[in-house]
C-alpha cells in the first residue's frame, strides 16, 4: 500500500504540459487535446488504435491517435513531414521527420547535418542550461532491406546498408519533456560512394507515468 500511494503521488504530481519551441509549431503545446489541435492544423491522415502499456499487463490498453500534418516544413534546406501522437486524446509527441536524403559524399552530408545541429543547439539553449547529451551507436544486425521483393538493386539505387548504419542523437532533457535531434546515416547500398541519411526532431513527454490523464489537472509549464 505504501508503494502504491507513492506511485499515485508521483503520477498525479507530474506536469504533463509542455510548450513546443522548435519553429513555433503554430503554438502547439504538449498536453493539448486533439480537438483544439485540429483547430490549428489541417490533418492529412488520422489513425486511432489501442496499445498495451507493456508485456506484463497485456490487457491494460491505452488509446492512441496518430495524425499526419498535411503541410511540409523546410528547415535549412531539408524537407520534413510532421507527425503528432496523442494518448487518451492528449498530445504527447511532436515529430518532424525527413525521408532518406542522398548526398554525393560524406563531407557534403556532414556539412548539411551540422547546419541542422547548430539550429537544434541554438533552440535547445533557450530551453535549458544543461549540456546537450550526445550518443552515437552502430546499428548492428538490423538486416538489409531494399526495394521490392525479388528485385535486385542496381548501382543507381541507394538504400541503408544494414551492416554500416550509424544512429546519432542529441538530447536536451527538460523538466518533464525531451527535445531530441536524431539521425541515421550510412553509405549507400549497393554503391558505397554516396551517403544516405534521415533526420528526426522530437519534442515529447519523457515520463512513462502520464496515462491517467482524466484524473489529473494539466498545468502550464514554466519553460
C-alpha positions as CSV (number, residue, x, y, z in Angstrom):
1,X,0.0,0.0,0.0
2,X,2.9,2.4,0.9
3,X,4.5,1.9,-2.6
4,X,1.1,2.2,-4.3
5,X,0.5,5.6,-2.6
6,X,3.9,6.8,-3.6
7,X,3.3,5.7,-7.2
8,X,0.0,7.6,-7.3
9,X,1.6,10.7,-5.8
10,X,4.3,10.6,-8.4
11,X,1.8,10.2,-11.2
12,X,-0.6,13.0,-10.1
13,X,2.2,15.4,-9.3
14,X,3.9,15.3,-12.7
15,X,3.4,18.2,-15.0
16,X,2.3,17.0,-18.5
17,X,2.1,20.3,-20.2
18,X,5.0,21.5,-22.3
19,X,5.5,24.2,-24.9
20,X,6.9,23.4,-28.3
21,X,9.6,26.0,-29.3
22,X,11.1,24.5,-32.5
23,X,10.0,26.7,-35.3
24,X,7.0,27.7,-33.1
25,X,4.7,24.7,-34.4
26,X,1.9,27.2,-34.7
27,X,1.8,27.4,-30.9
28,X,1.0,23.7,-30.4
29,X,1.7,22.6,-26.8
30,X,2.1,19.1,-25.4
31,X,-1.0,18.2,-23.4
32,X,-3.4,19.9,-25.8
33,X,-6.4,17.8,-26.7
34,X,-7.0,16.6,-30.2
35,X,-10.0,18.8,-30.9
36,X,-8.0,22.0,-30.1
37,X,-5.0,20.8,-32.2
38,X,-7.3,20.3,-35.2
39,X,-8.4,23.9,-35.0
40,X,-4.8,24.9,-35.6
41,X,-3.6,22.4,-38.2
42,X,-5.0,20.6,-41.2
43,X,-4.7,16.8,-40.9
44,X,-3.7,14.6,-43.8
45,X,-4.4,11.3,-42.0
46,X,-5.8,10.3,-38.7
47,X,-5.2,6.8,-37.2
48,X,-6.7,5.5,-34.0
49,X,-5.6,2.4,-32.2
50,X,-5.1,0.7,-28.8
51,X,-1.8,-0.4,-27.4
52,X,-0.8,-2.3,-24.2
53,X,1.4,-0.5,-21.7
54,X,3.8,-3.4,-21.6
55,X,4.0,-7.2,-21.9
56,X,3.5,-7.7,-18.2
57,X,-0.1,-6.2,-18.4
58,X,-1.3,-7.1,-22.0
59,X,-4.9,-6.4,-21.1
60,X,-4.2,-2.8,-19.9
61,X,-4.5,-1.0,-23.2
62,X,-4.5,2.7,-23.9
63,X,-6.0,4.6,-26.8
64,X,-3.6,6.4,-29.1
65,X,-4.1,8.7,-32.1
66,X,-1.6,9.4,-34.8
67,X,-2.1,12.5,-37.0
68,X,0.0,13.3,-40.1
69,X,0.1,17.0,-40.9
70,X,-0.9,18.0,-44.5
71,X,1.9,20.5,-44.7
72,X,5.6,20.0,-45.4
73,X,8.2,22.0,-43.4
74,X,11.6,23.1,-44.7
75,X,14.5,23.5,-42.2
76,X,18.0,24.5,-43.5
77,X,17.0,23.2,-47.0
78,X,15.7,19.8,-45.7
79,X,12.0,18.9,-46.2
80,X,10.2,17.5,-43.1
81,X,6.8,15.9,-42.5
82,X,5.2,16.5,-39.1
83,X,3.6,13.7,-37.1
84,X,1.6,14.2,-33.9
85,X,0.9,11.4,-31.4
86,X,-2.0,11.6,-28.8
87,X,-2.6,9.4,-25.8
88,X,-6.1,9.5,-24.4
89,X,-6.8,12.5,-26.7
90,X,-3.8,14.5,-25.3
91,X,-0.8,15.5,-27.4
92,X,2.3,13.7,-26.2
93,X,4.7,13.8,-29.1
94,X,5.5,16.2,-32.0
95,X,7.9,14.7,-34.6
96,X,9.4,16.3,-37.6
97,X,10.8,13.6,-39.9
98,X,12.6,13.6,-43.2
99,X,12.8,11.0,-45.9
100,X,16.1,9.4,-46.8
101,X,18.3,12.2,-48.3
102,X,21.1,11.2,-50.6
103,X,24.4,13.1,-50.7
104,X,27.3,12.7,-53.2
105,X,29.9,12.2,-50.5
106,X,30.3,12.1,-46.7
107,X,31.6,15.6,-46.4
108,X,28.6,17.1,-48.1
109,X,26.3,15.1,-45.7
110,X,28.3,16.2,-42.6
111,X,28.1,19.9,-43.7
112,X,24.3,19.8,-44.1
113,X,23.9,17.9,-40.9
114,X,26.0,20.5,-39.0
115,X,23.6,23.2,-40.1
116,X,20.7,21.3,-38.5
117,X,22.7,20.6,-35.3
118,X,23.6,24.3,-35.0
119,X,19.9,25.2,-35.2
120,X,18.9,22.5,-32.7
121,X,21.6,23.6,-30.2
122,X,20.5,27.2,-30.5
123,X,16.9,26.2,-29.8
124,X,17.9,23.8,-27.0
125,X,19.8,26.5,-25.2
126,X,16.7,28.6,-25.0
127,X,15.0,25.7,-23.1
128,X,17.7,24.5,-20.7
129,X,21.1,25.5,-19.2
130,X,22.1,21.8,-19.2
131,X,24.6,20.4,-21.7
132,X,23.3,18.5,-24.6
133,X,23.5,14.7,-24.3
134,X,25.3,13.1,-27.2
135,X,25.0,9.5,-28.2
136,X,26.4,7.6,-31.2
137,X,26.0,3.9,-32.0
138,X,26.4,1.4,-34.8
139,X,23.2,-0.4,-35.7
140,X,24.4,-4.0,-35.6
141,X,22.4,-6.7,-37.4
142,X,19.5,-4.5,-38.5
143,X,19.2,-6.5,-41.7
144,X,19.4,-5.4,-45.3
145,X,16.1,-4.2,-46.7
146,X,15.7,-2.6,-50.1
147,X,13.4,-2.1,-53.0
148,X,10.8,-4.7,-53.9
149,X,10.9,-8.4,-53.1
150,X,12.7,-10.3,-55.7
151,X,14.2,-7.2,-57.4
152,X,17.9,-6.8,-57.2
153,X,19.3,-3.3,-56.5
154,X,21.3,-1.5,-59.2
155,X,24.3,0.8,-58.9
156,X,22.0,3.8,-59.2
157,X,19.9,2.7,-56.2
158,X,20.7,4.0,-52.7
159,X,19.5,2.1,-49.6
160,X,20.7,2.0,-46.0
161,X,23.5,-0.5,-45.6
162,X,22.3,-2.9,-42.8
163,X,25.9,-3.5,-41.6
164,X,27.2,0.1,-41.7
165,X,24.3,2.3,-40.4
166,X,25.1,4.8,-37.7
167,X,22.5,6.2,-35.3
168,X,23.3,9.6,-33.7
169,X,21.3,11.6,-31.2
170,X,21.5,15.0,-29.5
171,X,19.2,15.3,-26.4
172,X,18.1,18.0,-24.1
173,X,16.3,16.6,-21.0
174,X,13.9,19.2,-19.7
175,X,11.7,19.1,-16.6
176,X,9.1,16.7,-18.0
177,X,9.9,16.6,-21.7
178,X,12.7,15.6,-24.1
179,X,13.9,17.7,-27.0
180,X,15.8,15.4,-29.5
181,X,17.6,15.5,-32.8
182,X,18.2,12.0,-34.1
183,X,19.6,10.9,-37.4
184,X,20.5,7.6,-39.1
185,X,23.2,7.5,-41.8
186,X,25.1,5.0,-43.9
187,X,27.0,4.7,-47.2
188,X,24.6,3.8,-50.0
189,X,23.9,0.2,-50.7
190,X,24.9,-1.3,-53.1
191,X,27.2,1.6,-54.3
192,X,29.0,3.0,-51.3
193,X,30.3,6.1,-52.9
194,X,27.3,8.1,-51.9
195,X,25.7,8.5,-48.5
196,X,22.1,8.4,-47.2
197,X,20.6,10.0,-44.1
198,X,17.3,10.5,-42.4
199,X,16.6,13.2,-39.7
200,X,14.0,13.2,-36.9
201,X,13.3,16.0,-34.4
202,X,11.2,15.2,-31.4
203,X,9.5,17.2,-28.7
204,X,7.8,14.7,-26.3
205,X,6.8,13.9,-22.8
206,X,9.6,12.0,-21.1
207,X,7.6,10.3,-18.4
208,X,6.1,6.9,-18.6
209,X,3.5,7.9,-15.9
210,X,1.2,10.1,-17.9
211,X,-1.6,7.6,-18.6
212,X,-4.3,8.6,-16.1
213,X,-5.0,12.0,-17.8
214,X,-8.6,12.5,-16.7
215,X,-7.6,12.1,-13.0
216,X,-5.1,14.9,-13.1
217,X,-5.0,18.6,-13.6
218,X,-3.0,20.0,-16.5
219,X,-0.9,22.9,-15.6
220,X,1.2,25.0,-18.0
221,X,5.0,24.6,-18.0
222,X,7.1,27.5,-16.8
223,X,9.6,26.9,-19.7
